[in-house]
């Protein structure tokens, strides 16, 4: 039997030994199918994301003609029978075939207990074998079973003669133990059903930590029975304690841990609104950034008694060993400008605000330890180097913070480079590795530019935001990096937009955190992402349905032209679409509605990525996709007239008419370029100049939000929309030349 290795990597645990299973009945394809398969020149491998550590594909497929006949050995975890039932349900969703009532291929699952205190990744390791006699899944523990079943779902294909699994042997284990998503539930409330959908998707791509940001200036999202006024802050929406327990159980059943975050001492507007006796207001006139206006009073013992009771109550709701207390963005003015704080610092021998902050974090770490939790804080908690070494640091501003934290001996979670709310495409985040240093952050020139822009920007920009070249981590320092976490802050994201904002980019993050470091091919990433996106949609994700619903809101009864335009654009990046920040820089405060085309647009246009791949192949001489390219370009050119008609009298759509005009012009240029390439006649100078003029304008608009500070300096495109098809059109113009 021919086999072909796909990916090879170093194991993080020893290979699984052979084991005995109940002999399943042999299942093979009909002889005609086998003969047809034997004639194939190569094995067409299914789409896997994250890519496993090691995969060997073999010639042949196992038919799925009934429900899996599941048998268990040494797998007593109560989560697993329900996991097998979810697998059966997902196979139905993926294939459309009602398989219940019929016996299908065998699925023999075996577990082994990982030693206590060992590498936590060992329990997630698994070996999955698909062969003529059925499926075997050998796992390091219950979590390994869940990860193996996630891969098994991705092996399901519906090709003639029916639903099948490709023959394969997959040895797999995660690269990092911490593979997380953070969702901000405070700026806009996120419903329980929406969070559950994200957990479902996380299980299917092997993400294992859901970090929920649960308190901030805008609200306190968990019911407190000790301090019941907290949940009345802001819009008053919150999760009851029973709902929290339900959510924790739901996540645990799917191999996802929930780590809560209650942000102190800054970001304390909700506490200040309901229990002002524990907080300090900025004594000078506040600037427009609410995050800098309030903080807990670090001088009073009553503050720490409040935190002990509140955080102790919250800790009892969340069984995970880790508990996030925030610790970021505490304004100097809130503390240093209060006379009684100055007197306290003098009495305690604290020479700086950072020293006072470190004292606060030491007290909070002790409180969390008392309640059986390991404290996590954003990178600011480790600035002085005096907080206990058991405090876990989450690096968020630059990759330098990772280097500084591990050098100080802290275990570290990396979010620098992984802020999904900045609306960067998957390729941007995919390029950063959790072990990088000096990669994600502002350049020194950008920081200097920002400081010159305005006094307020000068106050906001610190050296902590600047990425500086640092030496690579040592092996001992690398061992302190727990993994990565993609963050989704909610200033410009309503509940209905969460699916679209996270996926499929979060699947790319799952691969970055799970797969071997050398897997970095963005072209292959984009080849696989559309298939992964469709799989997740078939299993319940609603990103596509949400986009259709938002288009229907913009153009009731006539959404086709709107949906076509949305396929080809994306929102401006790096906070350029957050008009509240731009208003704040001007000393204003606004309410931003989230009902525009930029809110409905996908962050990463997979349609445009596929078009670019086809165009580059065409420019390289491959004419196999010529018909598909022409059909797309003709549709996009014709869409402008349809969009003009539907936009009339609708201001939100009328704002995008220049975008639609440029898309039509680019489509025309692409068709002209194909004509020139196929006839051997060069483009006229007039046509070439017209195409270049549009490309120059589109490129300038895209560059206007390419870096965080650019968003506040340059003119942004109409309707906050970036046209995504220009790289493909440029490739076609290259072919014409």
N, C-alpha and C positions, 0 to 999 in steps of 0.2 A: 504494500500500500504506500503510495507516494505521500510524503509529508513535506510541508514547507514552513520553516520558522518565520514568524512575522516580527516579533519583538523579543529581544533577549535583554535581560537585566539581572542584576544581582539580587539574590533572595535575601529577605530580611528574616527568614526563618528557614529551618531545614526542610527539605522536601517531605511531602507526606509519604508514609510507607504504604505499600499495598494493603488492602483490607478486603475481607470477604463480605459479600452481599447476597441477598436472596437472588437466585438465578431468575432473571426475567425471561419472558418468552422472546424469542428472536423476532425482530421486526426489520424487514428490508423493503426496498422499493421493488416494483415489478421489473422483470428482466429488461424490458424495453427501456425503462427509465435508467437502469444501470448502464446499459450499452450507450445511451445518449450521453450520460455523464462521463463515461470513460473517453469519449471523443473530445471532451473539452480540453483546450490547450493549457488552461490555467484555472486555478480555483478562485472563484469570485467570493471573496470573504465578506461576511456580513459586517455591518457598521457597528463598531464598539466604541463607547465613550463613557468613562475614561478607558484608554487603551490599557490592556493588562500588561503585567510584567513580562510574561512569556506566553506565546500562543503558537500552537502547531495545528495547522489546518490539514485535513485529510480529504481525499476524494470521496464523495458520497454524502447523502443526506438521510436523516431519520424522519419519516413521516409523522405528523401529529394528527392522528385520525380519531382521537378520543381524549378524554381527560387523563392527565398523568396519574399513573398508579404509584403513589408515593409510599415508600417504606423508610423507617427510621432506625438508626442504630446509635445508641449512646447520646441521643439528642433529647434531653428531657425538658428543655426550656419551654415554658407554656406559650411563648410567643410564636413558636414555629408552626403549629397546625394552622393558625390563622394566616401566617405568611404563605403557606402552601395554597390556601384558598384564594388569597389575593393573586397569586400566580395564575391559577386557573381562570379567574375573572379577567386578568389582563390578557391572557392568550385569546380569550373570546373577543376582547376589544381590539386586539391587534389583527386578528384574522377574520372576524365576523362569523366564525363558525361556532355553532352550538355543540360543544364537545361533551357536555354532561350526559351521563347515562351510557356512554360508551367507554370502554377501556382503551386508553392510548398507550404511549410508551411508558416504560418504567422509569421512575425517578428514585434512585436509592441514595439516601442521605445518611452520612456518617459524621459524627462529631468526635473531637478529642478535647480534653480539658487542658487549657493553657496553664502553665504554672503561675502561682500567685506571685505578684511583684515582678513579673517578666515584662517583656516588651508588649505594650498594649496593642500593637499592630498584629501580634501573633493570632489573637482571637479572630481578627478579620480576614486572615489568610484562608484561601480555599484552592482546591483543585477541582475543575469541572471537566468531565469527559463525556463526549457525545459519540456514540458508536452504534453499530448495527443492533446491539443487544440492549440499547437504552441509554439512559443518562445516569451518571454517577456524580455525586457531589460530596467531596470530602472536605471538612471545614475545621478550622482551629477552634471553633466554638459557635454559639448561636449567631453571633454577628457575622462570622464567616459564611454561615448558611444564607443569611440575608443578602450578603454581597454576591455570593454565587448565584442566587436566584435573580438578582438584578442583571447579571450578565446573561443568564439563560433567557430572560425576556428579550434582550437585544439580539439573540441568535434566531429568534422566531422570524421566519420569512414566509410570505405567501407568493410562491411561484409555482408554475405547473410542475408536478401534478397536484399541488395543494399546499397546505401549511407544512413546513419542514423545519428541521434544525440541521445546520451544517455539522458534519463530523469535525470534531476538534478536541484537543486537549489543552486546557488553559490552567497555568499555574500563576497565581496572582496573590498580591498582598499590597497594602497601601504604602506609599513612600512616607507620608506624614500621618501621625495619629490624629491631628486636629484639622478637620476639613469643614470649614464652617460658612454659614451665611448669617449676616446680621440684618434684621428688619426693624426699622424705626416705626413703632406703633403709635408714637405720640403726636408728631406734627399733623398726621392724618390718621384717624383710627382705622385699624385693620381688623376686619371681622374674623371670628373663629374659623369660619368655613374657608376663608382665603388663606389663613395660616395653614390649615390642614392640607390644602392643595399643594402648598409649597413643600410641606413635609412629605407628601406622596411623591413629588418629583425628586426630592432629595434622596429618598430611598432608592430610586431607580438609577441615580447616577453616583451613588455611594458617598454623598455628603453626609456627615454624621453629627454636626453641631449646629443647632439653631440658637443664635444669640438674639434675644428680644430686648430692644431698648424700650423701657417701660415707664420712665419718668423723665420729665424735662420741664422747660418753661411753660409749655402749652398744656400739660396735663399729667395726671398720675393714673396709670391704666390698670392697676390691680386693686381690688377691694381690700381695704385695711379695716379691720374691726377694732383695732386699737386707736387708730386716728382716722375716723370715718369721713372727716371733712376733705381728706386728700382727694378722694375720687369725684368730688364736686368741682374740682378745678377745671378750667378750660371749658370744653364742650360737655363735660360730665360723662363721657363714655368710658367704660372700664370693663374688665373681665372680673366676674365673680370668682371667689376662691374655688368654688366647685368647678367652674369652667377651666380654671388654671389646672386643677388636678386632672380633669378630663383631657386637656391638651397634652400634659406631660405624659399621661398614659398612652395616648394616641401616638405620640412621637416615639416613645420607648419601644412600642410594638413594632415600629419600623426601623429600629436601630439608630434613632436620632435622639441626641441628648439636648435638653433645653437649658440654656444658661441665661439667667435673667440679668438685666442691668438696671440699677437704680442709681442715677447719676448724682454724686455729691463730691465736693461741696458747691460747685458751680452748677449751671443749668438748673437752678432751683426755683424757678418762677412758680411752679405749682405748689411747692411747699410754702413759699413766701406769701402766696395768695391765701392759703388756708391756715397756716400756722406761722404767722409772721414773727412770733416771739423767738424763733430759732434762727432767723436770718438777718442779714444786713443788706440795706440798699446802698447803691452807689451814692455818696453824698453830693457829688458834683452833678451838674446836668448830664443825664445819660445820653450816650450816642445812640444811633439808630439800631445797633445790634443788641437785641434783647438778651443774648447769651451772656453779655458782660455786665448786666445790670444788678444781679442778685447773687448772693452766696450765703451759705450757712455761716453762722458766727462761730469761729474756731476757738474763742476765748472762754466760752461758758460750759461748765460741766453739764448744764441742762441740755445742751446740744448733743452731747455724746450719750446721755441717757435716752433722749429721743431716738437717736440712731440705733442704739442697742435694742430698744423695744420694736422699732419699725423694721429694721433689717432682720432682726430675729424672727419676727412674724413672717416676713417674706421668705426667709431661708427655709422655714418649715414647709412652705408650699412647693419648693423646687428641690428635689432630692439630689441633683447633681452636686459633685464635690466642689465645683467652681461657682463663684458668685462675683459678678462684675459690679464695681461701684463707681465707674466713670472716672472722675478725677481730672477732667480736661477743662481747658479754657476758663480758668478762674482769673477774673480781672484783677490787675494790680490795684486799681483805684478802689474797688469794693472793700478791700481790707486795709490797705496802707493809708487811706485818707480818713480813717476813723480814729479819733484820739484814743479811745479806750483800747483799740487793737494795737496802736503804737505803744501804749503803756504796757500792755501785756507782753509784747515782743521784747521790750526792754527788760522787763522783770524776768523773763525766761531766757534771756541771753540769745535771742533769735535775731540774727543780723540782716535777714532778708525775707522777702515774701516767700521765696522758695523754701527757706528753712521752716517758716510757719506752716507752709503747705505740707512739707514732709512730716512735721509733727502731727498734723491732722491725719495724714494717711497712715502713720504708725498706729494711731489710736483706732482707726477704722479697721486696719488689718487685725488688730487684737480682738476687736468685736467680732469680726467674721470667724476668726479662729475659735473663739468661745462658742460660736454656733456651728462648729464643725465644717467650716467652709474655707477654701483657699481663695484668697482675694485676687481678682484681676482688675487692672486699671489701665487706662490709656497711657501713652508713653510719658505724659507729664508727671506721673507718680514717681518715676525713677530719676528725675532730673538731678536731685541732690546726691543720689547714691546712698542715702541713709535709710531707705525703707527696707524691711526684712527681705532676705533673699528668697523666701518662699512666695512672695508676691509675684504673680505673672504679669508681664508687661505686654500690652497690645500696641504695636508700632503702627502709626497711621499717617504721619505727615511725610516722612521720607524713609527710604531704605536705610539711611544712616542710623535711624532710631533702633533698628534691629541690631546693628553692630554695637551700638552703645549699650543696649540692654543686656545682650549676652556677655559682653565683656565685663559687665558688672555682676554677672552670675545669675541673672534672672532668666527663667524660662520665658519664651517669647512667642506671641502669636502675631503674624504679619498680615496687616491690612494695607500697608503702603503699596500703591499701584493697583489696588483692587476695589476702589470706590465706584460701584456700579451706578450710583446716582449722578456721576459726572457725565454719563451718557456717551461714553467712549465705546467703540466697537469691540467685539470679543478679541480681535487680534492685538489691540492695545494692551489689555490686561494679561493676555496669554504670554506676552513677551517677557514678563517679569517672573522671576523665580523667588520663592520665599527666602532663599539663601543669598540673594543678591545684596550687595551693599552699594550705596551711592547711585541707585538706579532711578527710583521714583521720587519726584519732588521738583521744586523750582530750581532753575539754574541761578547762579549768582547774578547774572545780568538781568534776569527777569525780576528778581527780588529788588534790585536797585531801581529798576524801572518803576516798580510798584510804589516804592517809598517816595519817589519823586512825583508820583501821580497826585497824591493828596495827603494831607496830614493824617486823615483817618486810616488810609491804606498803610502809611508808615507805622502807625500804632499797631495795626493788625499783623503786619509781616514781621516775623522774627527769624533768627538764624535757624531755628528748628525746622523751618519750611524749606531750607535750601539743601539740595543734594550735593554732597561733596565726595569726591573720589576717596574711598577708604579701602584698605587692604581686604582681601577675601577673608572669610571666617576660617578659623582653625577648625580641625575636626571636633575638638571639645566644645567650641562655640556652636558649631552646626548642630551638635547633639542637644543643645538647649532650645533650638527652634522647634516648637511643638507642631507648627504647620501654618496654614493660611486661612484667612477668613475674608470673604467678599462682603462689603458693607453696602447697604441700601438705605440712605437717609431719605426722609419723606417730605421735604419741603415742597417739592413739585410733583408728588405722587399721591393720588387718591387710592382708596381701597381697590377700585376696579382696575387700576393700572399696574398692580403689583406683579401679576403673572407676566405681563408684557415687559416690565422693567427688568425682571430677573432672568427670564428664559428667552432664548436658549443660551445667553451668555454665561449663566451660572453653570451650565454643563461644561463649558470650556474651562471654568475655574475648577470644577470637580476634577477634570483631567490634569490640570496643573498641580493640584494638591495630591493626587493619587498616583499618577503614572511616573515612570522613570524620567529623570531630568532631561535626558537627551531628546525626548519627544517634543519638538518645537516647530513642526512644519505647519505654518498657518494655512497654506493652500490645501493641505489635507484636512486641517480642521474645518475649513469652510466646505469642503466636499462632504464631510460627515454631518455637519450641524443641521442642514435641512432635514435629513432623515431622523436624527435624534429629536428634533423639534416635532416632527409629525408623530413619532412614537409617543412622546409625552402628551401631545394633544389627544391622541387616541385613548390615552389612559387618564384623561380628565383635566389636563391643563387648559386654561381658557384664554390664552393670549390672543389667538386668532379671533375667537368669538367676541372678545372685548373690543378689538379694533373694528370689527364689523358693527358692533353696537354704537361705538363712538362716531363712526361714519354715518350711521343712520340718524344720529342726533344732529349731525351737521347738515345732512341733506336727506330728510325723510322721503322715502319712496324712490330715491334716485341716487343710489350710492355707488354705482359702477365706476363712474369717472373719478370719484373721490378715492375709492379703493385702489384704482390703478395708479393714481398719483402717489398714494401712500406707500405703495410697493417700491417706489423709486427714490424716496427721500428719507431723511432722518432728522431728528431735532438738533439744534445747535448744542454744543458741548460745554463742559467746564463752567457750569453755572450761568452761561449766557442766557439760557431760557428762564432762569430764576429772576424775574423782574423785581422781586422784593429786595434782592441784594443791590441791584442797580439803583433802585429808589432809595435804599438806605444810604448809599454813598452820596446821594444828593440831599440827605437829610429829610427824606420823605418816608411815609409808611403807606403801603398799599395792600389790598387783598387781590391775589392772583387767582382768577378762575382757571380751572384745568379742563377746558372744553375745546381747545383749539386743535388744528391739524398737527402741530408739533407735539401735542400731548397724545394724539392717536398714532403718530408715526412710529414704526419699529426703530429701536435704537440702532440695530444692525440690519441693513437691507440685504437679506439673503438672495433676493431676486437680482439685485444689482451685482452681488458677488458672483452669482452663477453667470450672469451676462459678461462680466469681466473675464472669467475663466474661458468662456467660449470665444470671446473676442481675441484673447491672447493666443489661443490655439489657432484661430483663423489667421491671425497675423503671422504665425509661425509656419503657415502653409497647409494646415489641416482644414479642408473645406467640408468636413462631415457635418458641422453644425451650421452651415451657411443658411439653410432653410429656417432653422429655429431662430437664428439671429435676425433674419429679415422679418420674420413674423412678429417678433418682439418690437423691433424698431418701427414697423408700420403701425402696430397697435398704439405705441406711445406717441407717435406723431399725430395720429387721428384723435387721441384722447383730449388734446387741447381744446378742440371745438366743443366736445361734450362737456368738458370741465367749465368752459366759459358759460355755457348755457345754464348749468346747474348752480354756478356761483353767483349769478345775477341776483342782486338783492339780499345776498347773505354775506355780511361783512367779514366773517371769519374765513370764508372761502375766497372772497374777492381779494383779500390780502395776499393770497398765494397765486394770483394770476401771473405775476412776473416769473414765478417758479415754473408754472405750467408752460409759459411761453418758452422759457429756456430749455425745458425738457423736450418740447417739440422741435426746437432748433437743433438740439444735440442729436435727436433721432434722425432728423433730416441729414445732418452731417454724416452720421453713421451709414445711412443708406447710400449716400453719394460716394463715400469712401469704398464701400463694397462694390459699387458699380465700377469705380475706377480700378480697383484691384482685379476684378474679373474680366474687364475689357482691355486692360493694359493702357488705358488712356488716363493721363494724370488729371487730378482735380484742377479746376480752374483756379486762378489766383483769387478771384472774387469769392468763390465758395470756401476756399481754404482760409481766407482772411475772416470770413463770417464765422466759421467754426472756431477759429482761434480766439476771436473776440468773446464768444460765449464761454469757452473753456477758461479763459483768463478771468472772467467775472465769477464763474462758479468756483474756481480755485481760490480766489481772493475771499469769497464768502466762507468757504470751508476753513481757510487759514485763520479767519477772524475769531474762531473759538477753539483753535487747535491746542492752545495752552491756557492755563487758568487765567493769567493776567491779561491775555489778549482779549478775553471776553469783555473786559471793561474799557478797552482802548479803541477797538475798531468798530466799524459799522457792520451790524449783523444782517443776514439775509432776510428778505421778506418772509413774514409769517414764521420766523425762526426755523426755517427749513433749509437743510443742506441737500443738494442734489447728489445722488450717489452713483450715477451711471457714467460720470465723466471719465474715469480710468478706462472703462471698456471702449468708449468712443475714441479716446486717444490711441488705444491699441489698433482700432480699425483705421484711423488716419495713418498710422505707421504702415499698415498693410498697403494703403493706397500709394504711399511714397515708394 
